[in-house]
């Protein structure tokens, strides 16, 4: 699939970028699951034009329909990889679909999703990690658990079989692509059909307690909820995130890599819909203009 503009992320910034890009008659695609947006389970009451309180999921649904009405295609899958190739950008999704784009808008948000269970915060850096590819070397020869239902959990479980003595993939509703699930199983990961209620330890992690009251002895817990993180994708594309994982952009929302734009929470505070939508409009329009120049 070849497009002018590929937008990674289907939150308010990405959707507004898609609307502006598609209205400029650029062939546009949004890649991402709206359920992964921070807005999906939020209520909004301080945004222009909204009377009372609106539910975030309704705003996302309406926004995606607006983007579609202008000709934008929507692919509700997680992105696994992205890289530059001879002036274009190649994006791969969890189903194996490949998209070639002349320009990219990164609108993935920034915050890693958390479990919000006892022990998660207390043992962060003491066995709890949100990035298997970052911390895999610290868990050689010990049992670990990967927690999550989607593509990133499947990929991390497969990766950790190369380091850990035993890998438990804990998932209560597997939503990863079947190919990724098969790879994880074939690599030796054991799928545990449940979800954690707490993480236990003394100085470091010693076990995960599941909602069905089973307890699994592990020395590491990798919390991998949703798709590939914004930091990982940025690095794939040749960008260097700031210390707080944000991406620097100029007034046109372009990054340090020509043809790559970023908007929304990924560019830093304030983390507000108004800022996300404003930057999305700027990024989408400029990405569309850039794609026409490089044709």
Secondary structure, DSSP 8 states (H G I E B T S, - for coil): -EEEEEEE--SHHHHHHHHHHHHTT--EEEES-GGGSTTTT-EE-SSTT--S-EEHHHHHHHHHHHHHHTT-EEE-S-EEEEEEETTEEEEEETTS-EEEEEEEEE---S-------BTTTTTBTTTEES-HHHHGGGGTTSEEEEE-SSHHHHHHHHHHTTTSSEEEEEESS--S-HHHHHHHHHHT-EEEES-EEEEEESSSEEEEEETTS-EEE-SEEEE--SS--HHHHHHHTT----TTS-----TT-B-SSTTEEE-GGGG-S---HHHHHHHHHHHHHHHHHHHHH--
